Amino acid sequence: MAEARIMVAGEAGQGVQSIGFILSKVFARGGYHVYSDQDYESRIRGGHSFFRIRVKDADVGAIDESLDLLLALNQESVDLHREELVPGGVTIFDQEKVSGVQGNGLVAVPLGELAEQAAGNRIVANTVALGACLGLLDYEPDAAEVLLEETFGSKAGGANVTALHAGYRYVRENYGQASPLKLQPGGSQVGLLLNGHEALALGAIAAGCKFMAAYPMTPASSILEYMAAKARDMDLVVMQPEDEIAAVNMTIGAGFAGVRAMTATSGSGFCLMVEGLGLAGLTETPIVIVDGQRPGPAVGLPTRTEQGDLQFVLHAHHGDFPRAVLAPSTIEDAFYLTLKAFNLAEKYQTPVILLTDHLLATSYQTIPVFDFRRVTVHRGDLYQPGDDHRPEEYLRHRLTDSGISPRAFPGLSEALVVTDADEHGEDGHLVEDARIRSSQVDKRLRKNSGLRDEISAPLTYGAPEPEITLVSWGSTYGAVREAVDLLNGEDIPVNMVHLSELWPFPRETVAAALSQGQTSYVVEGNASGQMARLIRTETGIAPAGKMLKYDGRAFTPAYIADRVKRKEVSPW
């Protein structure tokens, strides 16, 4: 099985992300499966960053802790990451910026000098490094040439192509046999190479979302940027208002008018949206809110990953009203679960929250081309004038057995659509009558029964008769699944129970899934075991332990498997 684990590392501003992304695309176009993640500091310039790429001729859904090839653009990168190389691993480094490195597997390349000679500008030194990497792998640079011209245009692309070949030739001539690791294009591209927020934005567009308002906040900014870039071609209205409060209220206005609408933020921005969340709940306005989680509280670690907002989004706002909470597990899942979010929002006329995180948002993966036969749009119970629905008798908040009132759009029929941010009666006008208040609360909460039926059971995978069950949710899926394979490969019977549809909580199916194993550990990226607590609250089952990570970095399969074998889990 062909596999390569590559890291590009350097200082912010050195083009680390550009090299990493182009390498990922080169391998994807060459027929390989790719998974890539990014780590960078919250600075405009300066600070250490790296881009890890895992290339394989089989499906891959997580990063690996070990490296076969380190492409180091500065001294700090060598000092920090050389120990992560496997025996026989190779380090390509800029000999103008790195010194004092000894040992085997060293490939010194004068990146700046080669860039000056080839293109007359040291700014393309990172492209020389890209060529050096491909040269060491004996990977033909044709696909990289095309990508450079696609990325930078014909003029700048030409200079970059020249720099690419300079790095490629230098390594082939001086270090042709330095690495036993060789890759060759294996065929046509296996699918799409996307990150999680690109897939989510595409899911929103496929679902018929026509309006987005958001204030930029890492990692959710990428959704706003993607939607804005597609606005002209896809006939979208994309707004950047003055803050998150305005963003959620504009989204509510669009949803009330009948437009499929979305906003996106991170945890601290969601704090500001909570009053708007309650407004959508009381007025029964369908909206989709994306919370791209990052470590908190306050500003926390803006460019790292965490799963710390689960309990917050379940209970945000005072008072009781229905909501659904979904957390995509993979980049492919981000597309399809976004479709479901919009359908649930309109069918039940209530807010739906999509929980992503920095890992899912910024990681790239090769995924199958989307199956558009699975794309369906359900707009819910819409008002239709007739013998039993006369316009002058229209009641926006009519009491029904399901809790769902037929929805009319303001100005699009003779029906008068009235609602209010105060408690209201069936006609939408504010009231203070105790009986009417209770009836409207009960009406809204009756939607939970239907919503609960829409929530899919957790996914189970692994040993049919496990001794240990790993419970996970959201973006930890790929790492946990591979850890299960690693453990079962060592004759440790393990399975996983993974949730991506979190609320209303699927208590019966989760309880049944947990009954399969003797011991259950919850694996999640926060400090307090928020999913573990939710499971105990909803099912009465207390997991045996918690494997928690809250340093801003993602789980890896080896990290999980190692702690299971050592029984290094926190007790409940």
C-alpha positions in Angstrom: 0.0 0.0 0.0 1.4 3.4 -1.0 1.3 6.0 1.7 3.2 9.2 2.4 3.0 11.6 5.4 4.3 15.0 4.6 4.5 18.2 6.6 5.3 21.7 5.2 6.3 24.0 8.1 7.6 27.5 8.4 6.7 31.0 9.5 3.4 32.6 8.6 4.0 34.5 5.4 6.4 32.0 3.9 3.6 30.4 1.8 3.2 27.3 3.9 -0.5 27.0 3.1 0.0 27.6 -0.6 2.6 24.8 -0.8 0.4 22.4 1.2 -2.8 23.1 -0.7 -1.1 22.7 -4.1 0.6 19.5 -3.0 -2.7 18.2 -1.8 -4.3 19.0 -5.2 -1.4 17.5 -7.1 -1.8 14.2 -5.3 -5.6 14.2 -5.6 -5.4 14.8 -9.3 -2.9 12.0 -9.5 -5.5 9.5 -8.3 -4.6 9.4 -4.6 -6.8 9.8 -1.5 -5.7 12.8 0.5 -6.4 14.2 4.0 -4.7 17.5 5.0 -5.0 19.6 8.1 -3.5 23.0 9.0 -2.1 24.5 12.2 -1.4 28.3 12.3 -1.2 31.1 14.9 -3.6 34.0 15.0 -1.1 36.5 13.6 -1.1 38.2 10.2 2.6 37.6 9.9 5.0 35.7 12.0 4.4 32.7 14.2 4.9 29.0 13.5 2.5 27.2 11.1 2.4 23.9 9.4 0.3 22.0 6.9 0.2 18.2 7.1 -0.7 16.0 4.2 -1.5 12.3 4.3 -1.5 10.6 0.8 -2.7 7.1 0.4 -3.9 4.7 -2.3 -6.9 3.9 -0.1 -9.5 6.0 1.8 -8.0 8.2 4.5 -10.0 10.3 7.0 -7.5 11.5 9.6 -4.0 12.8 9.9 -1.1 10.7 11.3 1.4 11.8 14.0 4.4 10.4 12.2 6.1 11.9 9.2 8.0 10.5 6.2 8.9 13.9 4.8 9.4 17.2 6.5 9.7 20.3 4.3 11.1 22.9 6.7 11.3 26.6 5.6 13.0 27.9 8.7 15.1 26.8 11.7 12.2 26.5 14.1 10.4 24.0 11.9 13.4 21.7 12.0 13.8 22.0 15.7 10.1 21.4 16.4 9.3 18.6 14.0 12.3 16.6 13.1 11.7 14.2 15.9 8.3 13.3 14.3 10.1 11.6 11.4 10.0 7.9 11.1 13.3 6.0 10.7 14.4 6.7 7.2 12.4 9.9 7.0 13.8 12.9 5.1 14.0 16.6 5.9 14.2 19.1 3.1 15.4 22.4 4.5 16.4 25.9 3.3 20.2 25.8 3.7 20.2 29.6 3.8 18.0 29.7 6.9 18.8 26.4 8.7 22.1 25.5 10.3 23.5 23.0 12.8 21.5 20.1 11.5 23.2 16.7 11.6 22.3 13.1 10.8 20.9 11.1 7.9 18.0 12.0 5.6 19.0 15.7 5.1 18.3 17.5 1.9 19.7 21.0 1.9 18.3 23.3 -0.8 19.2 27.0 -1.4 15.6 28.0 -1.9 16.1 31.8 -2.1 19.2 31.5 -4.4 17.4 29.2 -6.8 14.3 31.4 -6.8 16.5 34.5 -7.7 18.3 32.6 -10.4 15.2 31.1 -12.0 12.6 33.8 -11.6 14.5 36.9 -10.6 12.6 37.1 -7.3 13.1 35.4 -4.0 9.3 35.7 -3.3 8.8 32.4 -5.2 11.2 30.5 -2.8 8.2 28.5 -1.6 7.5 27.3 -5.1 11.1 26.2 -5.4 10.4 24.2 -2.2 7.3 22.7 -3.8 9.4 21.5 -6.7 12.1 20.1 -4.3 9.4 18.1 -2.6 8.1 16.6 -5.8 11.7 15.9 -7.0 12.4 14.0 -3.8 9.3 11.9 -4.3 10.2 11.4 -8.0 6.7 12.8 -8.8 6.4 14.4 -12.2 5.7 18.1 -11.9 3.1 18.4 -14.8 0.1 18.6 -12.5 1.8 21.2 -10.3 2.5 23.3 -13.4 -1.2 23.4 -14.3 -2.2 24.2 -10.8 0.3 27.1 -10.5 -1.1 28.7 -13.7 -4.6 28.1 -12.5 -3.8 29.7 -9.1 -1.7 32.6 -10.1 -2.6 33.3 -13.7 -0.4 33.1 -16.8 2.1 35.8 -15.9 2.7 35.0 -12.3 2.1 31.4 -13.0 4.9 31.4 -15.5 7.5 32.6 -12.9 6.2 30.1 -10.5 6.5 27.2 -13.0 10.1 28.2 -13.7 10.8 28.2 -9.9 9.0 24.8 -9.6 11.4 23.3 -12.1 14.4 24.8 -10.5 13.7 23.1 -7.2 12.7 19.8 -8.9 15.9 19.7 -11.0 18.2 20.6 -8.0 16.9 17.8 -5.9 16.8 15.2 -8.7 20.5 16.1 -9.6 21.8 16.2 -6.1 19.6 14.0 -4.0 17.9 11.7 -6.4 18.3 8.6 -4.2 18.0 10.3 -0.8 14.5 9.0 -0.1 13.2 5.5 -0.6 9.7 7.0 -0.7 8.4 7.4 -4.3 5.0 8.3 -5.6 3.7 8.2 -9.1 0.3 9.4 -10.4 -2.0 6.5 -10.2 -4.9 7.5 -12.4 -7.7 10.1 -12.6 -8.8 12.1 -9.6 -10.8 9.9 -7.2 -13.3 12.7 -6.3 -13.5 16.2 -5.0 -10.9 17.8 -2.8 -12.7 20.2 -0.4 -12.5 21.4 3.1 -15.5 21.2 5.5 -16.8 24.7 5.1 -16.6 24.6 1.3 -18.7 21.4 1.4 -21.1 23.1 3.9 -21.5 26.1 1.7 -22.1 24.0 -1.3 -24.7 22.1 0.7 -26.4 25.4 1.5 -26.5 26.4 -2.1 -27.9 23.0 -3.2 -30.5 23.3 -0.5 -31.7 26.6 -2.0 -30.2 29.0 0.5 -30.5 32.5 -1.1 -29.5 34.7 1.7 -26.5 34.8 4.1 -25.5 37.5 6.6 -22.4 37.0 8.7 -19.7 38.9 10.5 -16.2 37.5 9.9 -15.0 35.3 12.7 -12.5 32.4 12.4 -13.2 29.6 11.4 -16.7 30.5 10.1 -15.3 33.3 7.9 -14.5 30.8 5.2 -18.3 30.1 4.7 -19.0 33.8 4.2 -16.1 34.1 1.8 -17.1 31.1 -0.2 -20.8 32.2 -0.4 -19.7 35.7 -1.4 -17.5 34.3 -4.2 -20.4 32.4 -5.6 -23.0 35.1 -5.1 -23.1 36.5 -8.7 -23.1 33.0 -10.3 -25.7 31.5 -8.0 -28.0 34.5 -7.5 -27.3 34.8 -3.8 -27.6 37.8 -1.4 -24.5 37.8 0.9 -24.2 40.5 3.5 -21.5 41.5 6.0 -23.3 43.7 8.6 -21.7 45.5 11.4 -21.8 42.7 14.0 -23.3 39.3 14.8 -26.4 40.7 16.3 -27.3 42.4 13.0 -26.3 39.2 11.1 -28.8 37.0 13.0 -31.6 39.5 12.8 -31.1 40.0 9.1 -31.2 36.2 8.7 -34.5 36.1 10.7 -35.9 38.8 8.5 -35.1 36.9 5.3 -36.4 33.6 6.8 -39.7 35.4 7.8 -40.1 36.6 4.3 -39.8 33.1 2.9 -36.2 32.9 1.8 -33.9 30.1 2.9 -31.4 32.0 5.1 -28.3 31.2 7.0 -25.7 32.9 9.3 -22.3 31.6 10.5 -20.1 32.5 13.4 -18.0 30.9 16.1 -18.7 30.5 19.8 -18.2 34.0 21.0 -20.2 35.4 18.1 -23.0 32.9 18.8 -23.1 34.5 22.3 -24.2 37.7 20.7 -26.8 35.9 18.5 -28.6 34.2 21.4 -31.3 36.9 21.7 -32.0 36.5 18.0 -32.1 32.7 18.4 -35.0 33.2 20.9 -36.7 35.6 18.5 -36.6 32.9 15.8 -37.9 30.4 18.2 -40.9 32.5 19.4 -41.8 33.7 16.0 -41.4 30.3 14.5 -39.0 31.5 11.8 -36.8 28.9 10.1 -33.1 29.8 10.1 -29.9 27.9 10.0 -27.0 29.0 12.2 -23.5 27.6 11.8 -21.3 27.6 15.0 -17.7 26.9 13.9 -16.3 26.0 17.3 -12.9 27.1 18.5 -11.3 27.0 22.0 -12.9 29.4 24.5 -13.9 31.1 26.6 -13.7 34.7 25.4 -11.2 34.9 22.4 -9.6 31.6 23.5 -7.4 30.2 20.7 -8.9 31.7 17.5 -7.1 29.4 15.1 -7.3 26.1 16.9 -10.0 23.4 17.3 -12.3 22.3 20.1 -15.7 20.8 20.7 -16.6 23.1 23.6 -19.9 24.6 22.5 -22.2 21.5 22.7 -24.0 22.2 26.0 -24.1 25.9 25.1 -26.0 25.6 21.8 -28.4 23.0 23.4 -29.6 25.4 26.0 -28.9 28.9 24.6 -31.6 31.4 25.4 -34.1 31.7 28.2 -37.4 29.9 27.9 -38.4 26.7 26.1 -38.7 26.3 22.3 -37.7 23.5 19.9 -34.4 23.4 18.0 -32.3 20.8 16.2 -28.6 20.5 16.5 -26.5 18.7 13.9 -22.7 18.2 13.9 -21.2 17.0 10.6 -18.7 14.1 11.0 -16.8 14.4 7.8 -16.3 16.8 4.9 -18.8 14.8 2.8 -21.2 14.8 5.7 -21.1 18.6 5.9 -22.8 18.8 2.5 -25.6 16.4 3.2 -26.2 17.4 6.8 -26.5 21.0 5.7 -29.3 19.9 3.3 -31.1 18.3 6.2 -30.6 21.4 8.4 -32.5 23.6 5.9 -35.3 21.0 5.4 -35.8 20.6 9.2 -35.7 24.4 9.7 -38.6 24.9 7.3 -40.6 21.8 8.0 -40.7 22.6 11.8 -40.4 26.4 11.5 -37.6 26.6 14.0 -33.9 27.3 14.3 -31.4 24.6 13.3 -27.8 24.8 14.5 -24.9 23.2 12.7 -21.9 22.6 14.9 -18.6 22.5 13.0 -15.1 23.3 14.3 -11.8 24.5 13.1 -10.6 21.0 12.2 -13.5 20.3 10.0 -13.5 23.8 8.6 -9.9 23.9 7.4 -9.0 20.3 6.7 -9.1 19.1 3.1 -10.1 15.6 2.0 -10.8 13.8 -1.2 -14.5 12.8 -1.2 -16.9 11.2 -3.7 -18.7 13.5 -6.1 -22.0 14.5 -4.5 -25.0 12.4 -5.3 -27.6 15.0 -6.4 -30.3 12.4 -6.3 -30.1 12.8 -2.5 -30.8 16.5 -2.8 -34.4 17.2 -2.0 -36.1 20.4 -0.8 -38.9 20.2 1.7 -40.5 23.6 2.4 -42.9 22.3 5.0 -46.6 23.1 5.5 -47.2 26.1 3.3 -50.5 28.1 3.3 -52.8 27.3 0.4 -55.9 29.4 0.0 -59.1 27.4 -0.3 -62.5 26.6 1.2 -60.9 25.9 4.6 -58.1 28.5 4.4 -59.7 31.9 3.5 -57.1 34.8 3.5 -59.1 36.9 5.9 -59.1 34.0 8.5 -55.3 33.3 8.2 -53.7 32.6 11.6 -49.9 32.5 11.5 -49.7 30.6 14.8 -52.7 28.4 14.4 -52.9 25.7 17.0 -52.4 22.3 15.4 -51.8 18.7 16.7 -48.3 18.7 15.2 -47.4 22.2 16.4 -46.7 23.2 12.8 -48.9 26.0 11.5 -49.3 26.5 7.7 -46.9 29.3 6.7 -47.7 32.2 4.5 -45.1 34.6 3.1 -45.7 38.3 3.7 -46.9 40.1 0.5 -47.1 36.9 -1.6 -50.8 36.2 -1.0 -53.9 37.9 0.3 -53.2 36.4 3.8 -52.1 38.9 6.4 -49.0 37.6 8.2 -48.6 38.9 11.7 -46.2 37.8 14.5 -44.6 39.4 17.5 -41.6 39.1 19.7 -43.9 39.2 22.7 -46.0 36.1 23.4 -48.9 36.1 21.0 -52.1 34.4 20.1 -52.9 32.4 17.0 -53.3 35.6 15.1 -49.8 36.8 16.0 -50.9 39.7 18.1 -49.3 40.0 21.6 -51.3 38.7 24.5 -50.9 38.3 28.3 -53.6 35.8 28.7 -52.3 32.8 30.8 -54.4 30.2 28.9 -53.2 31.4 25.5 -49.6 31.7 26.7 -49.7 28.0 27.8 -51.4 26.9 24.6 -48.7 28.6 22.4 -45.8 27.1 24.4 -47.4 23.7 24.2 -48.0 24.1 20.5 -44.3 25.0 19.8 -43.0 22.2 22.0 -45.2 19.6 20.2 -42.8 20.0 17.3 -40.2 18.1 19.3 -42.1 14.9 18.7 -41.7 15.2 15.0 -38.2 16.5 15.2 -37.2 13.5 17.3 -38.4 11.1 14.6 -36.2 12.9 12.1 -33.0 12.4 14.0 -30.9 9.5 12.7 -29.5 6.8 14.9 -25.8 6.9 15.7 -23.4 5.1 13.4 -21.8 2.0 14.8 -18.6 0.5 13.4 -16.1 -2.1 14.6 -16.0 -5.4 16.4 -19.4 -7.1 16.6 -18.8 -8.2 20.2 -16.7 -5.4 21.6 -15.1 -5.2 25.0 -14.7 -1.4 24.7 -17.0 1.1 22.9 -15.6 4.5 21.9 -18.3 7.1 21.8 -17.6 10.2 19.6 -19.4 13.0 17.8 -18.7 15.6 15.1 -15.3 15.9 13.5 -13.6 13.2 15.6 -15.1 10.5 13.4 -12.1 9.9 11.1 -9.6 9.6 13.9 -11.8 7.4 16.1 -12.7 5.1 13.2 -9.1 4.5 12.3 -8.2 4.0 16.0 -10.9 1.2 16.1 -9.2 -0.4 13.1 -5.8 -0.2 14.8 -7.0 -1.7 18.0 -8.9 -4.5 16.3 -5.8 -5.2 14.3 -4.1 -5.9 17.6 -6.9 -8.3 18.7 -8.4 -5.7 21.1 -12.2 -5.9 20.3 -13.4 -2.4 20.0 -16.2 -0.6 18.3 -17.4 3.0 18.0 -20.7 4.7 18.4 -20.7 8.0 16.6 -23.3 10.8 16.6 -23.7 13.5 14.1 -27.4 14.4 14.8 -27.4 15.5 18.4 -30.7 17.1 19.3 -33.3 16.1 20.0 -31.1 13.5 21.5 -31.6 10.0 20.1 -31.8 8.4 23.6 -33.2 5.0 22.7 -30.8 4.2 19.8 -27.8 5.5 21.8 -28.8 3.4 24.8 -29.2 0.3 22.6 -25.8 0.9 20.9 -24.0 1.3 24.3 -25.4 -2.0 25.5 -23.2 -3.8 23.0 -19.9 -3.2 24.8 -18.7 -3.9 28.4 -16.9 -0.6 28.8 -17.6 2.8 27.1 -15.2 5.7 26.8 -16.4 9.1 25.3 -13.8 10.7 23.1 -14.4 14.4 22.7 -12.5 17.7 22.3 -13.4 19.6 25.4 -12.4 19.8 29.1 -15.6 18.7 30.9 -17.0 15.8 28.9 -20.0 17.5 27.5 -21.2 14.6 25.4 -20.6 12.2 28.3 -22.8 14.4 30.5 -25.5 14.6 27.8 -25.5 10.8 27.5 -25.9 10.3 31.2 -28.6 12.9 31.4 -30.7 11.5 28.5 -30.2 7.8 28.9 -29.2 7.3 32.6 -26.0 5.5 31.4 -22.8 6.8 32.8 -19.8 6.1 30.5 -16.9 4.4 32.2 -14.5 7.1 31.3 -13.7 10.1 29.2 -10.8 10.7 26.8 -10.7 14.5 26.5 -8.5 16.8 24.5 -8.6 20.6 24.9 -5.1 21.9 23.9 -6.5 23.2 20.6 -5.2 20.3 18.6 -7.1 17.5 17.0 -7.2 13.8 17.9 -5.2 11.4 15.9 -5.8 7.6 15.5 -2.5 6.8 17.3 -3.2 9.1 20.2 -6.6 7.4 20.8 -5.4 3.8 20.3 -2.4 4.4 22.6 -4.6 5.7 25.4 -7.1 2.9 25.1 -4.3 0.4 25.4 -2.8 2.1 28.5 -6.3 2.8 29.9 -5.4 6.5 30.1 -8.9 7.9 30.4 -10.5 10.2 33.0 -13.0 8.5 35.3 -16.5 9.7 35.2 
